[in-house]
């Protein structure tokens, strides 16, 4: 009986730890905002578009 009291919370914590990266990755891949919102956020927080390294060097 004592082992069940320990096993259940440990199993739940393990499931939570495993599911967080999956949810985070899913949220990042499906992030869609309209152009107006993007421009407003860029102006409000002084953000710039990230520069990707060019293949020409």
Buried (B, 14 or more C-beta within 10 A) or exposed (E): EEEEEEEEEEEEEEEEEEEEEEEEEEEEEEEEEEEEEEEEEEEEEEEEEEEEEEEEE
